[in-house]
Amino acid sequence: MREISIRNWSEPLPNQGIAVVFDIFRCTSTVHCLFSKKPKSIFVGKSLAELREANISFTKEAQIFSELSQSIECMERLDNSPHLALESKLLDRVLIATTTGTPSMFAAREYRKVFLGSLMNFSALIKVLSQFEEPITLLPAAPSSWGHVEDEAAAQAVAIALEGFSDNAEFVRECAESAKAKILASTRVTDLVRKLPHGREDTNASLDIDRFDFVLNLDFASAPHSLLAQVKEYS
């Protein structure tokens, strides 16, 4: 029986097997939207502050999506927004660095594979994860104390799908719909609609179940710097 666990990425991790990072509102959803536009390359950065401190020339030629307030030299700066990812003209090199989403990805870098979790490709993700027999660690980006129910809900839905009938498309879809219903029953969407310039568009996109059929994982080894990882389609 495959071992599946949901863990806090800021605590010590087993670093074995497969990791899946969830930042539904908005980082992992933004990355999926960016990838759908097919730029030449997409990278995630551990943090803008560390990238700026490292002063690597790589970022100077990048289009950066981030909600962080730190300044950094780049070609263009946009919000960490699925809506803007879908609506903006992308440059050849796209980089995203966020408050908790990308740091949680780097906390998982020692796992054999690190996937990006999203409701936007839920069924495709379950199909890929069900192929692995090794332990799978699900990592919600937001700490539970923040009350960001979406990451935990998505992680729980993945766990239920994998422990149940993962080869049954209807069951898998029901798991995703259950997570979406749990999120909508909370105040998260209304809070973000009120708080963010594109809050309604961002949350609508992030909750668009199975919009995409590709699955994304991170390549740390071939990135040009230890503070970067390249986003690639898993095949």
BANUMI-738070 format. One line per field, with one value per residue: residue number from 1; residue in three letters; x, y, z of N, C-alpha, C, O in turn. Coordinates in Angstrom, 1 decimal, padded with zeros to 4 digits. Layout:
! residues N
i: NUM:...
aa: ala:...
n.xx: X:...
n.yy: Y:...
n.zz: Z:...
ca.xx: X:...
ca.yy: Y:...
ca.zz: Z:...
c.xx: X:...
c.yy: Y:...
c.zz: Z:...
o.xx: X:...
o.yy: Y:...
o.zz: Z:...
***
This chain:
! residues 235
i: 1:2:3:4:5:6:7:8:9:10:11:12:13:14:15:16:17:18:19:20:21:22:23:24:25:26:27:28:29:30:31:32:33:34:35:36:37:38:39:40:41:42:43:44:45:46:47:48:49:50:51:52:53:54:55:56:57:58:59:60:61:62:63:64:65:66:67:68:69:70:71:72:73:74:75:76:77:78:79:80:81:82:83:84:85:86:87:88:89:90:91:92:93:94:95:96:97:98:99:100:101:102:103:104:105:106:107:108:109:110:111:112:113:114:115:116:117:118:119:120:121:122:123:124:125:126:127:128:129:130:131:132:133:134:135:136:137:138:139:140:141:142:143:144:145:146:147:148:149:150:151:152:153:154:155:156:157:158:159:160:161:162:163:164:165:166:167:168:169:170:171:172:173:174:175:176:177:178:179:180:181:182:183:184:185:186:187:188:189:190:191:192:193:194:195:196:197:198:199:200:201:202:203:204:205:206:207:208:209:210:211:212:213:214:215:216:217:218:219:220:221:222:223:224:225:226:227:228:229:230:231:232:233:234:235
aa: met:arg:glu:ile:ser:ile:arg:asn:trp:ser:glu:pro:leu:pro:asn:gln:gly:ile:ala:val:val:phe:asp:ile:phe:arg:cys:thr:ser:thr:val:his:cys:leu:phe:ser:lys:lys:pro:lys:ser:ile:phe:val:gly:lys:ser:leu:ala:glu:leu:arg:glu:ala:asn:ile:ser:phe:thr:lys:glu:ala:gln:ile:phe:ser:glu:leu:ser:gln:ser:ile:glu:cys:met:glu:arg:leu:asp:asn:ser:pro:his:leu:ala:leu:glu:ser:lys:leu:leu:asp:arg:val:leu:ile:ala:thr:thr:thr:gly:thr:pro:ser:met:phe:ala:ala:arg:glu:tyr:arg:lys:val:phe:leu:gly:ser:leu:met:asn:phe:ser:ala:leu:ile:lys:val:leu:ser:gln:phe:glu:glu:pro:ile:thr:leu:leu:pro:ala:ala:pro:ser:ser:trp:gly:his:val:glu:asp:glu:ala:ala:ala:gln:ala:val:ala:ile:ala:leu:glu:gly:phe:ser:asp:asn:ala:glu:phe:val:arg:glu:cys:ala:glu:ser:ala:lys:ala:lys:ile:leu:ala:ser:thr:arg:val:thr:asp:leu:val:arg:lys:leu:pro:his:gly:arg:glu:asp:thr:asn:ala:ser:leu:asp:ile:asp:arg:phe:asp:phe:val:leu:asn:leu:asp:phe:ala:ser:ala:pro:his:ser:leu:leu:ala:gln:val:lys:glu:tyr:ser
n.xx: 000.9:000.6:002.2:000.7:000.9:000.1:001.7:003.3:005.3:007.2:008.3:010.6:011.1:010.5:011.8:011.9:010.8:007.9:006.9:004.2:003.2:001.0:-000.5:-003.1:-004.5:-002.3:-000.3:000.5:-001.6:-001.2:001.2:000.4:-001.3:000.5:002.2:000.4:000.4:002.7:005.5:009.0:010.6:009.9:010.5:010.7:011.4:013.2:012.9:012.3:013.9:016.2:017.1:017.6:019.6:021.6:022.1:022.1:022.5:020.6:017.9:017.5:016.8:014.3:010.7:008.8:006.5:004.9:003.7:005.2:006.8:009.4:011.9:013.3:015.7:014.5:012.9:010.1:007.5:004.9:001.8:001.4:-000.7:-003.3:-005.1:-003.7:-001.6:-002.9:-003.8:-001.8:000.9:003.4:006.9:010.0:011.4:010.1:009.5:008.5:008.0:007.1:005.2:004.7:004.3:006.5:008.7:007.9:008.1:010.9:011.6:011.0:012.9:014.7:013.3:012.6:011.0:009.2:006.0:003.6:000.7:-002.8:-006.2:-006.8:-005.8:-006.6:-007.5:-005.7:-003.4:-003.9:-003.9:-001.2:000.1:-000.9:000.6:002.9:004.5:006.0:006.4:004.2:004.2:002.1:002.0:000.6:000.9:000.2:000.3:-001.6:-002.6:-003.2:-005.7:-006.2:-008.0:-008.0:-005.6:-005.2:-007.6:-007.4:-005.2:-006.2:-008.2:-006.7:-005.4:-007.6:-008.5:-006.4:-006.3:-008.6:-010.7:-008.8:-008.6:-011.1:-012.8:-015.1:-015.2:-012.8:-013.2:-015.4:-014.0:-012.4:-014.5:-015.6:-013.6:-013.6:-016.1:-015.9:-014.0:-015.4:-017.4:-016.2:-014.8:-012.8:-012.8:-014.5:-013.1:-010.7:-011.6:-012.4:-009.9:-007.9:-006.9:-007.6:-009.1:-011.6:-011.4:-009.0:-009.6:-011.8:-010.5:-008.6:-010.2:-011.2:-011.9:-010.0:-009.3:-006.9:-004.8:-002.2:000.6:002.7:006.1:009.1:012.4:015.2:017.9:019.0:018.7:019.9:020.9:021.1:019.0:016.9:014.4:013.4:010.3:008.7:006.9:005.5:006.2
n.yy: -001.2:002.2:004.9:007.8:011.1:014.2:017.1:019.8:022.0:023.7:022.3:019.7:017.4:014.1:013.8:011.8:009.9:011.1:014.5:016.9:020.1:022.5:025.5:027.0:029.5:031.8:030.8:028.1:027.8:030.0:029.4:027.1:028.4:030.2:028.3:027.2:029.1:028.7:029.9:030.3:029.5:028.7:029.6:029.0:030.9:030.9:033.1:036.6:038.3:036.8:036.3:038.8:039.5:037.7:038.7:037.8:037.6:036.4:037.0:039.6:039.5:038.6:038.1:038.8:037.4:038.1:038.7:039.9:042.6:043.4:045.1:044.4:044.0:043.6:042.5:043.0:043.5:041.8:041.0:038.1:036.3:034.3:035.3:037.5:036.0:034.6:036.6:038.3:039.3:037.1:037.1:035.6:034.5:033.5:034.1:033.2:034.2:033.8:034.5:032.2:030.0:029.4:029.2:026.9:025.0:024.9:023.9:021.3:020.2:018.1:015.8:013.0:013.6:016.6:017.8:020.1:021.0:021.4:022.4:022.9:021.0:018.6:015.9:014.9:015.1:013.2:010.9:010.7:010.6:008.3:006.3:005.9:004.0:004.6:006.6:009.4:012.7:015.3:018.8:021.5:024.9:027.2:027.9:026.1:027.7:030.1:030.0:029.5:027.7:026.4:025.2:023.0:021.7:020.9:019.2:017.2:016.2:015.1:013.1:011.5:010.7:009.2:007.2:006.0:005.2:005.6:005.2:005.6:007.9:009.4:009.3:010.5:013.1:013.8:014.0:016.3:018.2:018.2:019.3:021.9:022.8:022.9:024.9:027.1:027.3:028.5:031.7:032.5:033.1:035.4:037.1:037.4:038.4:040.9:041.9:041.7:043.1:041.6:039.7:038.2:037.2:035.7:033.8:032.4:031.3:029.7:027.8:026.4:023.4:020.8:022.3:022.2:019.6:018.9:018.0:019.3:019.4:020.1:021.0:021.0:020.4:021.2:023.9:027.4:028.4:027.9:029.0:028.8:026.9:025.0:024.9:022.1:020.1:017.0:013.9
n.zz: 000.0:-000.9:000.8:001.9:002.9:004.5:005.1:006.9:005.3:006.4:008.5:009.5:006.8:005.3:002.9:000.9:-001.9:-003.5:-003.9:-003.6:-004.1:-003.0:-003.7:-004.0:-004.2:-004.8:-006.3:-007.5:-009.2:-010.9:-012.1:-013.7:-015.4:-016.7:-017.9:-019.8:-021.8:-023.2:-023.0:-023.8:-021.6:-018.1:-014.8:-011.3:-008.4:-005.3:-003.5:-003.9:-002.4:-001.8:-004.4:-005.4:-003.6:-004.4:-006.9:-009.6:-013.1:-014.6:-013.7:-014.6:-017.2:-017.2:-017.1:-014.4:-012.2:-009.3:-005.9:-004.0:-002.3:-002.6:-004.6:-007.7:-010.4:-013.6:-016.7:-016.9:-014.5:-012.9:-011.1:-009.0:-010.4:-011.7:-013.6:-014.8:-015.8:-017.8:-019.5:-020.2:-022.4:-022.8:-022.1:-023.3:-021.2:-018.1:-014.7:-011.5:-008.2:-004.8:-001.8:-000.1:-001.7:-003.6:-001.8:-000.4:-002.4:-002.7:-000.2:-000.6:-002.3:-002.1:-002.5:-004.7:-006.9:-007.6:-007.7:-009.0:-007.4:-008.3:-008.8:-011.3:-013.0:-012.0:-012.4:-014.3:-012.8:-010.7:-012.2:-013.0:-010.5:-009.4:-010.6:-009.2:-006.7:-004.5:-001.4:-001.1:-000.5:000.5:000.3:001.6:001.0:002.5:006.0:008.5:010.4:009.2:008.1:005.5:003.7:001.2:000.3:002.0:001.6:-001.2:-001.0:000.6:-001.0:-003.1:-001.7:-000.9:-003.5:-004.4:-002.6:-003.0:-005.7:-008.0:-010.7:-011.6:-013.3:-012.7:-009.9:-009.2:-010.2:-008.5:-006.1:-006.6:-006.9:-004.4:-002.9:-004.0:-003.3:-000.5:-000.3:-001.4:000.6:002.6:003.7:002.0:-000.8:-001.1:000.6:-000.9:-003.3:-002.4:-001.6:-003.6:-006.7:-009.0:-007.9:-008.2:-010.8:-010.5:-008.5:-009.7:-011.9:-010.6:-009.5:-011.6:-012.4:-013.9:-016.2:-017.6:-019.1:-018.7:-016.6:-014.2:-013.1:-011.1:-012.1:-010.5:-010.9:-013.4:-013.4:-013.7:-011.3:-007.8:-006.5:-008.2:-010.1:-012.8:-014.5:-015.8:-018.1:-017.1:-018.4
ca.xx: 000.0:001.4:002.1:000.4:000.9:-000.1:002.7:003.7:006.6:008.2:008.9:011.5:010.4:011.3:012.6:012.0:009.6:007.3:006.2:003.2:003.1:-000.3:-000.8:-004.2:-004.7:-002.5:001.0:000.5:-002.5:-000.6:002.2:-000.3:-001.8:001.7:002.6:-000.5:000.7:003.9:006.7:010.2:011.0:009.3:011.3:010.3:012.5:012.9:012.4:012.8:014.9:017.4:017.5:018.2:020.9:022.5:022.5:022.4:022.1:019.4:016.6:017.5:016.2:013.0:009.4:008.6:005.2:005.1:003.0:006.1:007.0:010.8:012.2:014.4:015.8:013.9:012.3:008.7:007.0:003.4:001.3:001.2:-002.2:-003.7:-005.8:-002.7:-000.8:-003.6:-004.2:-000.6:001.8:004.6:008.3:010.6:011.8:009.2:009.9:007.6:008.5:005.9:005.3:004.8:004.3:007.8:009.6:007.5:008.7:012.3:011.7:010.8:013.8:015.4:012.4:012.9:010.2:008.3:005.0:002.8:-000.7:-003.7:-007.5:-006.9:-005.5:-006.7:-007.6:-004.4:-002.4:-004.2:-003.5:000.3:000.5:-001.3:001.6:004.0:004.3:006.8:005.7:003.8:004.0:001.3:002.5:-000.1:001.8:-000.3:000.2:-003.0:-003.0:-003.7:-007.1:-006.3:-008.5:-007.9:-004.5:-005.5:-008.7:-006.9:-004.3:-007.0:-008.9:-005.7:-005.2:-008.8:-008.6:-005.3:-006.6:-009.9:-010.7:-008.1:-008.8:-012.5:-012.8:-016.2:-014.9:-011.8:-013.9:-016.1:-013.0:-012.1:-015.7:-015.8:-012.6:-014.1:-017.3:-015.3:-013.4:-016.5:-018.2:-015.4:-014.8:-011.6:-013.1:-015.0:-011.9:-009.7:-012.3:-012.3:-008.6:-007.1:-007.4:-008.2:-009.5:-012.7:-010.9:-008.0:-010.3:-012.5:-009.5:-008.0:-011.2:-011.7:-011.4:-009.6:-009.1:-005.7:-004.5:-000.8:001.1:004.0:007.1:010.2:013.8:016.2:019.3:019.5:018.5:021.2:021.3:020.5:017.7:015.9:014.0:012.7:009.0:008.6:005.8:005.9:005.8
ca.yy: 000.0:003.4:005.8:009.2:012.0:015.6:017.7:021.2:022.1:024.4:021.4:018.7:016.5:012.9:013.9:010.6:009.7:012.2:015.6:017.7:021.4:023.2:026.9:027.2:030.9:031.7:030.5:026.9:028.1:031.0:028.6:026.4:029.4:030.6:027.2:027.0:030.1:028.2:030.7:029.4:028.9:029.2:029.2:029.5:031.4:030.7:034.3:037.7:038.9:036.0:036.4:040.2:039.5:036.9:039.5:037.0:038.3:035.7:037.7:040.9:039.3:037.8:038.7:038.3:037.4:038.1:039.7:040.4:044.1:043.7:045.5:043.6:044.4:042.6:043.1:043.4:043.0:041.6:040.3:036.7:036.3:033.5:036.1:038.2:035.0:034.2:037.7:039.1:038.8:036.6:037.2:034.3:033.9:033.9:033.7:033.5:034.0:034.3:034.5:030.8:028.9:029.0:028.7:025.5:024.2:024.7:023.1:019.9:020.0:016.8:014.7:012.5:014.4:017.6:018.2:021.3:020.6:022.4:021.9:023.1:019.8:017.6:014.5:014.5:014.9:012.0:009.8:010.6:010.2:006.9:005.4:005.8:003.1:005.1:007.5:010.7:013.8:016.4:019.9:022.7:026.0:028.1:027.2:025.9:028.8:031.2:029.8:029.4:026.3:025.9:024.3:021.7:021.0:020.3:018.1:016.1:015.7:014.3:011.9:010.6:010.2:008.2:006.1:005.4:004.6:006.6:004.9:005.9:009.3:010.1:009.4:011.5:014.4:014.1:014.5:017.7:019.0:018.3:020.3:023.2:023.1:023.2:026.2:028.1:027.4:029.3:033.1:032.8:033.7:036.7:037.8:037.7:039.3:042.2:042.3:041.7:043.8:040.6:038.6:037.4:036.4:034.8:032.7:031.7:030.5:028.7:026.7:025.8:022.0:020.1:023.2:021.7:018.2:018.6:017.9:020.0:019.1:021.0:020.5:021.8:020.1:021.9:025.4:028.1:028.8:027.1:029.7:028.7:025.6:025.1:024.2:021.3:019.2:015.6:012.9
ca.zz: 000.0:-001.0:001.9:001.5:004.1:004.4:006.0:006.9:004.6:007.2:009.5:008.9:005.9:005.1:001.7:000.1:-002.7:-004.3:-003.2:-004.4:-003.4:-003.3:-003.4:-005.0:-004.4:-006.3:-007.0:-008.4:-010.3:-011.8:-012.9:-014.7:-016.4:-017.5:-018.8:-020.9:-022.8:-023.9:-023.2:-024.0:-020.3:-016.9:-013.6:-010.0:-007.6:-003.9:-003.0:-004.5:-001.6:-002.0:-005.8:-005.5:-002.9:-005.2:-008.0:-010.8:-014.3:-015.1:-013.4:-015.3:-018.5:-016.9:-016.8:-013.1:-011.6:-007.8:-005.1:-003.0:-002.4:-002.9:-005.9:-008.4:-011.8:-014.5:-017.9:-016.6:-013.2:-012.8:-009.9:-009.0:-010.7:-012.8:-014.6:-015.6:-016.5:-019.0:-020.3:-020.5:-023.4:-022.1:-022.7:-023.5:-019.9:-017.1:-013.4:-010.4:-006.8:-004.0:-000.3:000.5:-002.7:-004.1:-000.7:-000.1:-003.4:-002.4:001.0:-001.0:-003.4:-002.0:-003.0:-006.1:-007.9:-007.0:-008.6:-008.6:-007.2:-008.7:-009.2:-012.8:-013.8:-010.9:-012.9:-014.9:-011.7:-010.1:-013.2:-012.9:-009.1:-009.2:-011.2:-008.3:-005.5:-003.4:-000.6:-001.6:000.6:000.0:001.1:001.5:001.1:003.6:007.3:008.9:011.3:008.4:007.7:004.0:003.6:-000.1:000.1:002.7:000.9:-002.4:-000.6:001.1:-002.2:-003.8:-000.9:-001.0:-004.8:-004.6:-001.7:-003.4:-007.0:-008.8:-012.1:-011.9:-013.7:-012.0:-008.5:-009.1:-010.4:-007.3:-005.1:-006.9:-006.7:-003.0:-002.4:-004.5:-002.4:000.8:-000.4:-001.6:001.8:003.5:003.3:001.3:-002.1:-000.9:001.1:-002.0:-004.2:-001.8:-001.3:-004.8:-007.9:-009.9:-007.0:-008.7:-011.9:-010.0:-007.8:-010.7:-012.7:-009.8:-009.2:-012.8:-012.4:-015.1:-017.3:-018.3:-019.0:-018.5:-015.2:-014.1:-012.1:-011.1:-012.4:-009.8:-011.3:-014.6:-013.3:-013.8:-010.0:-006.7:-006.1:-009.2:-010.6:-014.0:-014.6:-017.0:-018.2:-016.8:-019.4
c.xx: 000.9:001.1:001.8:000.2:000.7:000.8:002.8:005.1:007.6:008.8:009.8:010.7:011.2:012.1:012.9:010.7:009.2:006.7:005.3:003.0:001.8:-000.3:-001.9:-004.5:-003.4:-001.4:000.9:-000.5:-001.9:000.4:001.6:-000.8:-000.6:002.1:001.7:-000.3:002.0:005.0:007.9:010.7:010.3:010.2:010.5:011.6:012.2:012.3:013.0:014.0:016.2:018.0:018.2:019.5:022.0:023.0:022.9:021.8:020.8:018.1:016.5:016.8:014.8:011.8:009.0:007.1:005.4:004.3:003.9:006.5:008.5:011.0:013.3:014.5:015.4:013.3:010.9:008.3:005.5:003.1:001.3:-000.3:-002.4:-004.3:-004.7:-001.9:-001.5:-003.8:-002.9:000.2:003.1:005.9:008.9:011.0:010.9:009.6:008.8:008.2:007.5:006.2:005.5:004.9:005.7:008.8:009.2:008.0:010.2:012.5:011.6:011.9:014.5:014.5:012.8:012.2:009.3:007.3:004.2:001.3:-001.7:-005.1:-007.6:-006.5:-005.6:-006.7:-006.3:-003.3:-002.6:-003.7:-002.0:000.7:000.2:-000.3:002.7:003.6:005.0:005.9:005.4:003.5:003.3:001.6:001.6:000.9:001.5:-000.3:-001.3:-003.5:-003.5:-005.1:-007.3:-006.7:-008.3:-006.8:-004.7:-006.6:-008.3:-006.0:-005.1:-007.8:-008.0:-005.5:-006.4:-008.8:-007.6:-005.6:-007.8:-009.8:-010.1:-008.2:-010.3:-012.6:-013.9:-015.8:-013.8:-012.3:-014.7:-015.2:-012.7:-013.3:-015.9:-014.8:-013.1:-015.2:-016.8:-014.7:-014.4:-017.3:-017.4:-015.5:-013.6:-011.9:-013.5:-013.9:-011.0:-010.3:-012.2:-010.9:-007.7:-007.7:-008.1:-008.6:-010.6:-012.2:-009.9:-008.7:-011.1:-011.6:-009.0:-008.9:-011.8:-011.2:-011.2:-009.6:-007.9:-005.5:-003.1:-000.5:002.5:004.8:008.3:011.6:014.7:017.6:019.8:019.2:019.8:021.7:020.5:019.2:016.6:015.6:013.2:011.4:009.0:007.4:006.2:005.4:006.4
c.yy: 001.2:004.3:007.2:010.0:013.4:016.3:019.2:021.3:022.8:023.6:020.4:017.7:015.2:012.9:012.6:010.4:010.9:013.3:016.3:018.9:022.1:024.6:027.4:028.6:031.6:031.0:029.3:027.1:029.0:030.3:027.8:027.3:029.9:029.5:027.0:028.0:029.7:029.2:029.7:028.8:029.5:028.7:029.7:029.9:031.2:031.9:035.5:038.3:038.2:036.2:037.8:040.2:038.8:037.7:038.7:037.6:037.7:036.5:039.0:040.7:038.6:038.7:038.1:038.5:037.2:039.1:040.3:041.9:044.4:044.1:044.6:044.0:043.3:043.3:043.7:042.7:042.9:040.9:038.8:036.4:035.4:034.3:036.8:037.2:034.6:035.4:038.5:038.4:038.4:036.8:035.7:033.6:034.4:033.3:034.1:033.2:034.6:034.1:033.1:029.7:028.5:028.6:027.2:024.6:023.9:023.9:021.6:019.5:018.7:015.6:014.2:013.3:015.4:018.1:019.4:020.9:021.8:021.7:022.0:022.0:018.5:016.2:014.0:014.3:013.6:010.8:009.6:010.0:008.7:005.9:005.1:004.9:003.7:006.2:008.8:011.6:015.0:017.7:021.2:023.9:026.9:027.3:027.2:027.1:030.0:031.1:029.8:027.9:025.6:024.9:022.9:021.0:020.3:019.1:016.9:015.4:014.7:013.0:010.9:010.0:009.0:007.0:005.3:004.7:005.6:006.4:005.1:007.5:010.1:010.3:010.5:012.9:014.8:014.6:015.9:018.6:019.2:019.3:021.7:023.7:023.5:024.6:027.3:028.3:028.2:030.8:033.5:033.5:035.1:037.6:038.3:038.6:040.7:042.8:042.5:042.4:042.9:039.4:037.7:036.5:035.4:033.6:031.8:030.8:029.4:027.5:026.1:024.4:021.5:021.0:022.7:020.2:017.9:018.6:018.5:019.6:020.1:020.3:021.4:021.6:020.9:023.4:026.1:028.6:028.0:027.7:029.6:027.2:025.8:024.3:023.4:020.4:017.7:014.7:011.5
c.zz: 000.0:000.2:001.4:002.8:003.7:005.5:005.9:006.4:005.4:008.3:008.7:008.0:005.7:003.9:001.0:-000.7:-003.5:-003.5:-004.1:-003.5:-003.9:-002.8:-004.3:-005.2:-004.0:-007.0:-008.0:-009.5:-011.3:-012.7:-014.0:-015.8:-017.3:-018.4:-020.0:-022.1:-023.6:-024.1:-023.4:-022.7:-019.1:-015.7:-012.4:-009.2:-006.1:-003.2:-003.7:-003.8:-001.8:-003.5:-006.0:-004.8:-003.7:-006.4:-009.3:-012.0:-014.9:-014.9:-014.2:-016.7:-018.4:-016.8:-015.5:-012.6:-010.1:-007.1:-004.1:-003.3:-002.8:-004.3:-006.4:-009.8:-012.7:-015.7:-017.7:-015.3:-013.2:-011.5:-010.1:-009.2:-011.9:-013.9:-015.5:-016.4:-017.8:-020.0:-020.8:-021.7:-022.7:-022.9:-022.7:-022.1:-018.8:-015.8:-012.4:-009.1:-005.9:-002.5:000.3:-000.5:-003.2:-002.9:-000.3:-001.1:-003.1:-001.2:000.6:-002.1:-003.3:-002.3:-004.4:-007.2:-007.1:-008.0:-008.1:-008.6:-007.6:-009.0:-010.7:-013.6:-012.9:-011.5:-013.6:-013.8:-011.0:-010.9:-013.1:-011.5:-008.9:-009.8:-010.3:-007.1:-004.3:-002.6:-001.3:-000.5:-000.1:000.9:000.8:001.8:002.3:005.0:007.8:009.7:010.5:008.0:006.2:003.7:002.2:-000.3:000.7:002.0:-000.4:-002.1:-000.2:000.0:-003.0:-003.0:-001.0:-002.4:-005.0:-003.7:-002.1:-004.8:-008.0:-010.3:-012.5:-012.1:-012.9:-010.6:-008.4:-009.3:-009.2:-006.2:-005.3:-006.6:-005.2:-002.4:-002.8:-003.6:-001.0:000.8:-000.5:-000.3:002.8:003.1:002.4:000.0:-001.9:-000.3:000.0:-003.0:-003.7:-001.7:-002.6:-006.0:-008.9:-009.1:-007.6:-009.9:-011.5:-009.4:-008.8:-011.5:-011.9:-009.4:-010.4:-013.0:-013.8:-016.4:-018.2:-018.2:-018.9:-017.0:-015.2:-012.9:-012.2:-011.3:-011.7:-010.4:-012.4:-014.5:-013.2:-012.4:-009.0:-006.2:-007.1:-009.5:-011.8:-014.0:-015.9:-016.9:-018.0:-017.9:-019.2
o.xx: 001.8:000.0:002.6:-000.5:001.2:000.6:002.5:006.0:008.8:009.7:009.7:009.6:012.5:013.1:014.0:009.6:010.1:006.1:005.5:002.5:001.5:-000.1:-001.6:-004.7:-003.3:-001.5:001.3:-000.3:-002.1:000.5:002.0:-000.7:-000.8:002.4:002.2:-000.7:002.3:005.5:007.8:011.1:010.0:010.5:009.8:012.6:011.1:011.4:014.1:015.0:017.3:019.2:019.2:020.5:023.2:024.1:023.9:020.7:020.1:017.3:015.3:016.3:014.3:011.9:008.8:006.6:005.9:004.1:003.5:006.5:008.7:010.4:014.1:013.4:015.8:013.3:010.5:008.7:004.8:003.9:001.2:-001.1:-001.9:-004.1:-004.8:-001.4:-000.9:-003.8:-003.1:000.1:003.7:005.9:008.2:010.9:010.8:010.1:008.3:008.8:007.0:007.2:006.5:005.5:006.0:009.5:010.1:008.3:010.6:013.6:012.1:011.7:015.0:015.1:013.4:012.8:008.8:007.7:004.3:000.8:-001.4:-005.1:-008.5:-006.9:-004.8:-006.0:-005.9:-002.5:-001.7:-003.2:-001.5:001.5:000.9:-000.4:003.5:002.5:004.8:004.9:006.2:002.7:003.7:001.5:001.9:001.6:002.3:-000.9:-002.1:-004.7:-004.2:-005.7:-008.4:-005.9:-008.3:-006.9:-004.4:-006.5:-008.7:-006.1:-004.9:-007.9:-008.4:-005.5:-006.2:-009.2:-007.9:-005.2:-008.1:-008.9:-010.8:-007.9:-010.6:-012.5:-013.7:-016.1:-013.9:-012.0:-014.7:-015.6:-012.6:-013.1:-016.3:-015.2:-013.0:-015.3:-017.4:-014.9:-014.3:-017.9:-018.0:-016.2:-013.5:-011.2:-013.0:-013.8:-010.5:-009.6:-012.1:-010.7:-006.9:-008.9:-009.1:-008.6:-010.5:-012.4:-009.9:-008.3:-011.1:-011.9:-008.9:-008.5:-012.8:-010.1:-012.0:-009.9:-008.0:-006.0:-002.7:-001.2:003.3:004.3:008.4:011.8:015.0:018.4:021.0:019.5:020.8:022.8:019.4:018.4:015.6:016.4:012.4:011.4:009.2:006.8:007.2:004.2:006.2
o.yy: 001.4:004.4:007.7:009.6:013.8:016.0:019.7:020.8:022.7:024.0:020.3:017.2:015.2:012.1:012.4:010.7:011.6:013.0:016.4:018.9:022.1:024.9:028.1:029.0:032.1:030.8:029.4:026.5:028.9:030.5:027.8:026.9:030.0:029.8:026.6:027.7:030.4:029.3:028.5:027.6:030.7:027.5:030.7:029.2:031.4:031.8:035.4:038.8:038.8:036.2:037.9:040.8:039.1:037.4:039.0:038.2:038.3:036.5:039.4:041.7:038.0:039.8:036.8:039.6:036.1:040.2:041.2:042.3:045.5:043.5:044.0:044.3:042.1:044.5:044.7:041.6:044.0:040.3:038.3:036.3:035.6:034.0:036.8:037.5:034.4:035.1:039.3:037.2:039.2:036.7:034.8:032.4:035.7:032.2:035.2:032.2:035.7:033.6:032.9:028.7:027.3:027.7:026.4:023.4:022.7:023.2:020.7:018.4:018.2:014.5:015.0:013.6:015.0:018.7:019.7:020.4:022.9:020.5:021.4:021.9:017.6:015.3:012.9:013.4:012.9:009.8:008.5:009.1:008.1:004.7:004.1:005.0:003.2:006.6:009.3:011.3:015.5:017.6:021.9:023.8:027.4:026.2:028.0:027.3:030.9:032.1:030.0:027.1:024.4:023.9:021.9:019.7:019.1:018.1:015.8:014.2:013.7:011.9:009.7:008.8:008.0:005.9:004.2:003.9:006.2:007.3:004.9:008.2:011.2:011.4:011.3:013.8:016.0:015.5:016.7:019.7:020.3:020.1:022.6:024.8:024.5:025.4:028.4:029.3:028.7:031.1:034.6:034.5:036.0:038.8:039.4:039.4:041.7:044.0:043.5:042.4:043.2:038.3:036.5:035.3:034.3:032.4:030.6:029.6:028.2:026.4:025.4:024.2:021.6:020.6:022.8:019.6:016.7:019.2:018.2:019.3:020.8:019.2:022.5:022.6:021.3:024.1:025.5:029.1:027.6:027.0:030.1:026.3:026.7:023.2:024.0:020.2:017.3:014.9:010.6
o.zz: 000.8:000.7:000.6:003.7:002.6:006.6:004.8:007.0:005.2:009.0:007.5:008.5:005.8:003.8:000.5:-000.2:-004.1:-002.4:-005.3:-002.4:-005.1:-001.6:-005.3:-006.4:-002.8:-008.2:-009.2:-010.6:-012.5:-013.9:-015.1:-017.0:-018.5:-019.6:-021.1:-023.2:-024.6:-025.2:-023.1:-022.7:-019.1:-015.6:-012.4:-009.3:-005.7:-002.5:-004.2:-004.3:-002.0:-003.7:-006.7:-005.3:-003.7:-007.0:-009.9:-012.0:-015.7:-015.8:-014.4:-017.2:-019.4:-016.4:-015.4:-012.7:-009.7:-007.6:-003.3:-004.5:-003.2:-005.3:-005.7:-010.5:-012.5:-015.8:-018.2:-015.0:-013.5:-010.9:-011.2:-008.2:-013.0:-015.1:-016.7:-017.5:-018.9:-021.2:-021.8:-021.9:-022.0:-024.1:-022.3:-022.0:-018.5:-015.7:-012.5:-008.9:-006.1:-002.1:001.0:-000.3:-003.1:-003.1:000.0:-000.8:-003.3:-001.0:001.3:-002.7:-004.3:-002.4:-005.1:-008.2:-006.0:-009.0:-006.9:-009.6:-007.3:-009.4:-011.3:-014.8:-013.0:-010.9:-013.4:-014.0:-010.7:-010.4:-013.1:-011.5:-008.1:-009.5:-010.5:-006.5:-003.2:-003.1:-002.1:000.4:-001.0:002.2:-000.2:002.8:003.1:005.0:007.4:009.7:011.1:007.6:005.7:003.5:002.1:-001.0:000.2:001.9:-000.6:-002.7:-000.5:000.0:-003.4:-003.6:-001.1:-002.5:-005.6:-004.1:-001.6:-005.0:-008.7:-011.1:-013.7:-011.1:-012.5:-010.0:-007.4:-008.5:-008.8:-005.4:-004.4:-006.0:-004.8:-001.5:-002.0:-003.2:-000.5:001.7:000.1:-000.1:003.8:002.1:002.1:-000.3:-002.6:-000.6:000.0:-003.6:-004.5:-001.8:-002.6:-006.2:-009.5:-009.6:-007.5:-010.0:-012.0:-009.6:-008.7:-011.7:-012.3:-009.2:-010.3:-013.6:-014.7:-017.5:-019.5:-017.2:-019.0:-016.2:-016.0:-011.8:-013.2:-010.8:-012.2:-010.3:-012.4:-015.5:-012.8:-012.3:-009.2:-005.5:-006.9:-009.3:-011.9:-013.5:-016.9:-015.9:-018.6:-018.4:-020.0
***
